[in-house]
């Protein structure tokens, strides 16, 4: 998904790293585990 936005492997990896860092820092915002993927996609976009 990140590659679709950036069209460059290095930039896509940077986006993924930033997304994971933001998700981890705000994990308490996910009310149910089943919404975690949606939460990640929201941060990514």
TORLUM-943075 format. One line per 2 residues: number of its first residue (from 1); for each residue x, z, y of N, C-alpha, C. Coordinates in steps of 0.001 Angstrom, whole numbers. Example, Ala and Ser with C-alpha at 12.3 -4.5 7.8 and 13.67 -1.06 7.14 Angstrom:
<nodes>
1	13190 7800 -5690 12300 7800 -4500 13200 7800 -3300 ~ 12850 7080 -2250 13670 7140 -1060 12900 7870 30
</nodes>
This chain:
<nodes>
1	820 0 -1184 0 0 0 869 0 1255 ~ 1894 823 1282 2771 882 2462 3471 -454 2684
3	3827 -1118 1588 4492 -2411 1718 3566 -3434 2362 ~ 2281 -3345 2088 1318 -4267 2699 1300 -4117 4214
5	1518 -2909 4692 1531 -2669 6134 2833 -3103 6787 ~ 3949 -2914 6098 5270 -3121 6699 5986 -4396 6278
7	5700 -4914 5098 6337 -6133 4575 7856 -6013 4454 ~ 8336 -4791 4322 9765 -4524 4224 9927 -3271 3362
9	10751 -3362 2321 10899 -2230 1398 11384 -962 2080 ~ 12398 -1064 2912 12948 127 3574 11917 775 4487
11	11232 -25 5278 10208 511 6170 9049 1115 5382 ~ 8683 468 4281 7598 978 3444 7968 2333 2849
13	9202 2475 2402 9648 3762 1857 9631 4846 2932 ~ 9997 4495 4150 9940 5452 5261 8504 5904 5512
15	7578 4957 5471 6167 5276 5682 5666 6207 4579 ~ 6041 5929 3349 5632 6786 2230 6195 8186 2401
17	7450 8284 2787 8071 9592 2984 7358 10375 4086 ~ 7046 9728 5180 6328 10389 6275 4930 10818 5834
19	4273 9975 5055 2934 10286 4573 2940 11512 3675 ~ 3887 11564 2758 3986 12707 1851 4300 13986 2628
21	5181 13899 3610 5525 15075 4424 4292 15584 5181 ~ 3533 14674 5774 2319 15073 6501 1279 15663 5548
23	1126 15044 4383 157 15541 3401 528 16942 2934 ~ 1795 17157 2656 2249 18470 2188 2051 19538 3266
25	2347 19176 4516 2223 20128 5617 771 20532 5867 ~ -154 19647 5513 -1569 19911 5794 -2435 19914 4543
27	-1864 20275 3422 -2563 20228 2135 -3828 21079 2140 ~ -3874 22103 2941 -5048 22980 2985 -6293 22249 3508
29	-6127 21078 4108 -7254 20312 4620 -8041 19640 3494 ~ -7436 19500 2322 -8115 18888 1179 -8966 19961 514
31	-10263 19766 569 -11173 20784 37 -11291 20724 -1485 ~ -11209 19515 -2038 -11303 19348 -3486 -10210 18396 -3956
33	-9641 18696 -5104 -8541 17896 -5648 -8908 16418 -5798 ~ -10150 16141 -6108 -10564 14752 -6330 -10498 13903 -5066
35	-10386 14525 -3900 -10297 13801 -2639 -8861 13594 -2159 ~ -7898 14018 -2967 -6500 13948 -2530 -6037 12518 -2262
37	-6386 11579 -3129 -5978 10175 -2927 -6579 9618 -1643 ~ -7824 9950 -1378 -8467 9509 -141 -7755 10100 1065
39	-7390 11353 957 -6653 12042 2023 -5317 11344 2300 ~ -4588 10992 1253 -3317 10282 1434 -3516 8922 2109
41	-4526 8200 1696 -4786 6879 2270 -5174 7003 3741 ~ -5870 8042 4089 -6243 8253 5494 -4996 8496 6345
43	-4064 9267 5840 -2815 9505 6565 -2009 8207 6669 ~ -1969 7465 5582 -1185 6235 5538 -1682 5189 6533
45	-2971 5104 6701 -3519 4049 7577 -3508 4407 9044
</nodes>
